[in-house]
């Protein structure tokens, strides 16, 4: 079935569902008067099942959620995903599997739709566990994510170093990805990196490349020559390209959030979103998140620049190259970070973050900022049994709902948790 025909079928199903609901409200039958119409209730429970970890959320071109995760067995790991299908998650699709994959709470795979004809996925493969070296593998699909081509590496350096923390982007007819690249760092894991004096010639770099539908690489670029070793990157698509955010690292060990814009096919020189001047000698494993509405771009992040945890949000007007002064979303010793961010239909944004509650337990919080930066109340929406195991909780907005996912379960049976909430829970 062609994608155009599939979209027509999906829209027809949604239309018929609305008609049925209206008939129920009106108390009349839509076809057979002798039958009582049934209201269909959406089932948001996780499709991943037991032994699932490291969830990731993205939206397809129609704004429908795609949930991916790693399925862990005794001798292998598989990347799987499911797409929301009106009232429930679709049948699970396996993208790839292997016996030498990296399973990590901070650096995890993704499945995204990049264009009408192209889907992309990535995962991580260990190359030398003794020095914590691993490579990025990318798979492409041209049939709506059903089948996947032979995977390839977006980096060609061949070094036994770290490559990860991937974000995909679109640029007119081109597609590509960015990643953290440790080719300048000869040997050693994160702990050794943090003890070494840093310079643009010996640190972690942020790189980019574009790919063809057949997996050929072109237009490689070094976006930043010295960045934090293990903080997530994120990208939001905007009218004139894309906006990339990441945690930078200076030679003096200040680690603030920077951004770069995709302009005429190339990433611009990176600039700070704000100057927190967080001085820290080790990677905080706490990356930023970026989202775009029709009017603004927003960045959310965690910092301890003032000596305690803060979650911040900065807004930038459409097409502007500067961000307004940051708003404090939450602050205090209990603030853990691990932020998420999504745009809402009112041109505002919702921020998610973790806080400690007791011991290893924590709370998952939401707060809304409207288009003028006016903040609503902070609301606890879920309990998290193990904050470290939860990793980076994922959050997106779909229709009038907020979708949240994280790794939960107990020590012997980790499992993806999915929660769907009405946006009304965080309204003023």
C-alpha positions in Angstrom: 0.0 0.0 0.0 1.4 3.4 -0.9 2.1 5.9 1.8 -0.5 8.4 0.3 -3.2 5.7 0.3 -2.2 4.7 3.9 -2.5 8.2 5.1 -6.0 8.4 3.5 -7.0 5.2 5.2 -5.7 6.5 8.6 -7.6 9.8 8.1 -10.8 8.0 7.2 -10.5 5.8 10.3 -10.1 8.9 12.5 -13.1 10.6 10.8 -15.3 7.5 11.4 -14.1 7.4 15.0 -15.2 11.0 15.5 -18.5 10.3 13.9 -19.1 7.3 16.1 -18.3 9.4 19.2 -20.7 12.2 18.2 -23.4 9.6 17.7 -22.7 8.3 21.2 -23.0 11.7 22.7 -26.2 12.5 20.8 -27.7 9.2 21.9 -28.4 8.0 18.3 -27.1 5.2 16.1 -25.1 5.9 13.0 -26.1 2.9 11.0 -28.0 0.0 12.7 -30.5 1.5 15.1 -30.7 -1.8 16.9 -27.0 -1.7 17.9 -25.5 0.4 20.7 -22.4 2.3 19.5 -19.3 1.5 21.6 -16.8 4.2 22.7 -13.2 3.0 22.0 -10.7 3.7 24.8 -7.1 4.3 23.9 -4.6 1.8 25.4 -1.3 3.5 26.0 0.3 0.6 27.9 3.9 -0.2 26.8 4.2 -2.5 23.8 7.8 -3.3 24.7 7.2 -6.0 27.3 9.7 -7.4 29.8 13.5 -7.0 29.5 13.1 -3.7 27.6 15.3 -0.7 28.3 16.4 2.7 26.9 13.2 4.1 25.3 13.3 6.9 22.8 10.3 8.9 21.4 10.0 10.7 18.1 7.2 12.0 16.0 6.5 11.0 12.4 5.7 13.6 9.7 2.0 13.5 10.7 2.9 14.2 14.4 2.2 10.6 15.5 4.5 9.1 18.2 7.1 6.5 17.4 8.4 4.6 20.4 11.7 2.6 20.2 13.6 0.6 22.7 16.2 -2.1 23.2 15.0 -5.7 23.9 17.7 -7.5 25.9 18.0 -11.3 25.9 20.7 -13.5 27.4 23.0 -13.4 24.3 21.8 -10.5 22.1 20.1 -7.1 22.0 17.5 -6.0 19.5 16.3 -2.5 18.5 12.5 -2.5 18.2 9.9 0.1 17.7 6.1 0.6 17.6 4.1 3.4 16.1 0.9 4.8 17.6 -2.1 3.5 15.7 -5.3 5.5 16.7 -6.1 3.7 19.9 -3.1 1.5 20.6 0.5 0.9 19.7 1.1 -1.0 16.4 2.7 -4.4 16.1 6.4 -4.4 17.1 9.0 -4.1 14.3 12.5 -5.3 14.8 15.1 -3.0 13.1 18.3 -4.9 13.9 20.0 -7.1 16.5 23.5 -8.1 17.7 25.5 -9.7 20.4 28.1 -6.9 20.9 25.8 -3.9 21.3 26.3 -1.1 23.9 23.4 -1.0 26.4 23.7 2.3 28.2 21.2 4.5 30.2 22.5 7.7 28.7 23.5 6.8 25.1 20.7 4.9 23.4 19.3 4.1 19.9 16.6 5.9 18.0 14.1 5.4 15.2 12.9 8.5 13.2 11.1 9.4 10.0 13.2 12.0 8.1 11.1 12.4 4.9 8.1 11.0 3.1 10.3 8.2 1.7 13.1 7.8 4.3 13.3 6.5 7.8 16.5 6.2 9.8 17.6 4.3 12.9 20.9 4.1 14.9 22.4 1.9 17.5 25.8 1.4 19.1 28.3 -1.4 18.8 31.2 -2.1 21.2 34.6 -2.3 19.4 36.9 -2.5 22.5 35.3 -2.9 25.9 38.7 -2.5 27.7 38.8 1.2 26.6 35.1 1.7 26.4 35.3 2.1 22.6 32.1 1.9 20.5 30.8 2.9 17.0 27.6 4.3 15.7 25.7 2.1 13.2 23.0 3.6 11.0 20.2 1.8 9.2 17.9 3.3 6.6 14.4 2.3 5.4 12.6 3.4 2.2 9.3 1.5 2.9 8.0 3.2 6.0 10.2 1.5 8.5 9.2 -2.1 7.5 12.5 -3.3 6.1 16.0 -1.9 6.7 19.1 -1.8 4.6 22.6 -3.0 5.4 23.8 -0.7 8.3 26.8 1.5 7.9 29.0 3.8 10.1 28.7 7.6 9.6 32.3 8.0 10.8 35.3 6.6 8.8 38.2 7.3 11.2 38.5 3.6 12.3 39.8 4.5 15.8 39.0 2.5 18.9 37.3 5.4 20.6 33.8 6.6 21.5 31.3 7.6 18.9 27.7 8.2 20.0 24.9 10.5 21.2 23.4 10.8 17.8 20.7 13.2 16.5 19.2 13.1 13.0 18.2 16.1 10.9 16.6 17.1 7.6 17.8 19.9 5.3 15.5 20.4 2.3 16.0 17.2 0.3 19.1 16.2 2.3 19.2 14.2 5.5 22.0 13.7 8.0 23.1 13.2 11.6 25.4 14.6 14.2 27.3 12.7 16.8 30.0 13.0 19.5 33.3 11.7 18.1 36.3 10.7 20.2 38.8 10.0 17.4 41.2 12.7 18.9 41.1 10.9 22.3 43.6 8.0 22.2 42.3 5.3 24.5 40.7 5.5 27.9 37.1 5.7 29.1 35.2 8.7 30.5 37.1 8.7 33.8 40.5 9.0 32.0 39.2 11.7 29.7 38.1 13.8 32.6 41.6 13.6 34.1 43.4 14.7 30.9 44.2 18.4 30.2 41.8 19.3 27.3 42.5 21.2 24.1 40.7 21.4 20.8 43.3 18.9 19.5 42.7 16.1 22.1 39.1 16.3 23.2 35.7 15.0 22.2 34.5 16.6 19.0 31.0 17.2 17.6 30.7 16.1 14.0 28.1 15.9 11.2 27.6 14.2 7.9 24.8 13.9 5.4 23.7 10.6 3.8 22.1 9.5 0.6 19.2 7.1 0.5 21.8 4.4 -0.3 23.9 5.2 2.7 26.7 7.2 1.0 28.2 9.9 3.1 28.8 13.5 2.0 29.5 17.0 3.4 31.3 16.0 6.6 31.8 18.8 9.1 33.3 19.4 12.5 30.8 21.5 14.3 32.7 22.0 17.5 36.2 20.9 18.4 35.8 20.4 22.1 32.5 19.3 23.8 31.4 17.4 26.9 32.1 13.6 26.6 28.8 12.0 27.4 25.9 14.5 27.3 23.0 14.0 24.9 22.7 16.1 21.7 19.3 17.2 20.4 17.9 18.8 17.2 14.7 20.6 16.4 13.5 21.2 12.8 12.6 24.8 12.0 11.4 26.6 8.9 14.9 27.5 7.8 16.7 24.2 8.6 17.4 22.9 12.1 18.7 24.0 15.5 21.2 21.7 17.3 22.0 21.9 21.1 24.7 20.2 23.1 27.0 20.7 26.1 30.2 22.5 25.3 33.5 22.1 27.2 36.1 24.9 27.5 39.8 24.3 28.2 39.1 25.8 31.6 36.4 23.1 32.2 33.3 25.3 32.0 30.5 23.2 30.6 27.5 25.2 29.4 24.9 24.6 26.7 25.7 25.7 23.2 23.7 25.8 19.9 24.3 25.8 16.2 21.9 26.5 13.3 21.9 24.8 10.0 22.3 27.6 7.4 22.6 27.0 3.7 23.4 23.3 4.4 26.2 24.0 6.9 26.2 24.2 10.7 27.0 27.7 12.0 29.7 28.5 14.5 28.4 27.4 17.9 27.3 29.9 20.5 26.2 29.7 24.2 22.5 29.5 24.9 23.3 31.1 28.3 26.4 31.6 30.4 25.9 29.5 33.5 29.7 29.2 33.9 29.3 25.7 35.4 32.8 24.7 36.4 33.0 20.9 36.6 35.9 18.5 35.9 33.7 15.5 34.9 30.9 15.0 32.5 27.5 15.4 34.2 25.7 13.1 31.8 22.9 15.6 31.6 22.3 16.9 28.0 19.9 19.6 26.8 16.6 19.4 24.8 15.3 21.7 22.1 11.9 22.1 20.5 10.3 24.6 18.1 6.8 26.0 17.8 5.5 28.1 14.9 6.7 31.2 16.6 9.7 30.3 18.8 12.5 27.9 19.6 13.1 26.8 23.2 16.0 25.1 24.9 15.8 23.3 28.3 18.8 22.1 30.3 20.3 21.3 33.7 23.1 23.2 35.4 24.8 23.6 38.7 26.4 26.9 37.9 25.2 28.3 41.2 26.2 25.3 43.3 22.8 23.6 43.3 20.7 21.9 40.6 18.7 24.1 38.3 16.5 23.3 35.3 16.4 26.3 32.9 14.4 27.3 29.8 15.5 29.9 27.2 13.3 31.1 24.4 14.3 32.5 21.0 12.0 34.3 18.6 11.5 32.7 15.2 14.5 33.2 12.9 16.4 35.0 15.7 20.0 34.1 16.4 19.9 35.0 20.1 18.1 33.6 23.1 16.3 35.6 25.8 17.4 35.5 29.4 16.8 32.0 30.8 13.8 31.2 33.1 14.3 28.9 36.1 11.9 26.0 35.8 13.1 24.3 39.0 15.9 24.7 41.5 17.3 23.1 44.6 19.5 20.2 45.9 16.8 17.6 45.0 16.8 18.7 41.3 18.4 16.0 39.1 17.7 17.2 35.6 17.5 14.8 32.7 15.2 17.2 30.9 12.7 16.8 28.1 10.9 19.5 26.1 8.0 19.7 23.7 6.1 22.4 21.9 2.3 22.9 22.5 -0.4 24.2 20.2 -0.6 27.5 22.1 3.0 28.2 21.0 4.1 27.4 24.5 6.3 24.6 25.8 6.3 21.8 28.3 9.4 20.9 30.3 9.9 17.5 32.0 12.6 16.7 34.6 13.6 14.4 37.4 13.9 15.2 41.1 15.1 13.0 44.0 12.4 12.2 46.5 13.9 9.6 48.9 17.1 7.6 48.5 17.2 6.3 44.9 13.6 7.1 44.2 12.4 10.2 42.4 9.6 12.2 40.8 9.0 13.0 37.2 7.8 16.6 36.9 6.1 18.8 34.2 5.8 22.5 33.9 4.2 24.6 31.1 5.6 27.9 29.8 3.4 30.0 27.5 4.5 31.9 24.5 5.3 34.9 26.7 7.4 32.9 29.1 4.8 32.9 31.8 5.2 29.7 33.9 2.5 27.5 35.2 2.8 25.4 38.3 5.3 22.6 38.6 3.4 19.2 38.8 4.6 15.8 39.8 3.1 13.3 37.3 4.8 10.0 38.1 7.0 8.2 40.6 10.3 6.7 39.5 11.6 3.9 41.6 15.2 4.2 40.5 16.3 7.6 39.1 19.5 6.2 37.6 17.9 3.3 35.9 15.2 5.6 34.4 17.9 7.1 32.3 16.7 10.1 30.3 12.9 10.0 30.4 11.4 10.8 27.1 8.4 13.2 26.6 6.3 14.4 23.7 3.0 16.1 23.0 0.4 14.3 20.8 -3.0 15.9 20.2 -4.1 17.1 23.7 -1.9 14.6 25.6 1.5 14.5 27.1 3.3 11.1 26.5 6.1 10.1 28.9 8.3 7.0 28.8 11.2 5.8 30.9 13.0 2.5 32.0 11.2 1.1 35.0 10.6 -2.3 36.5 12.7 -4.1 39.1 16.4 -5.1 39.1 15.7 -8.5 37.5 13.1 -7.4 35.1 13.5 -4.0 33.6 10.6 -2.8 31.5 9.6 0.4 29.6 7.0 2.4 31.3 4.5 4.5 29.3 2.2 7.2 30.7 -0.3 9.3 28.8 -1.8 12.4 30.5 -4.1 15.2 29.5 -2.4 18.5 29.1 -5.0 19.9 31.5 -3.0 18.4 34.4 -0.4 21.2 34.0 -2.8 24.1 33.1 -3.0 27.0 35.5 
